[in-house]
């Protein structure tokens, strides 16, 4: 009984520690962005390109 409780506590501790690391990593990634990383394309540009290609296809 004592051993299983210890294992459960250790697994919960590891899960919380990994979750905390992921949260801190994402926050640091928001503050310090990589200037070499390509900027993500906004979705409305993709939508406009699809509409334009459909108009050209119909002609």
Secondary structure by P-SEA (a helix, b strand, c coil): caaaaaaaaaaaaaaaaaaaaaaaaaaaaaacccccccccccaaaaaaaaaaaaaaaac
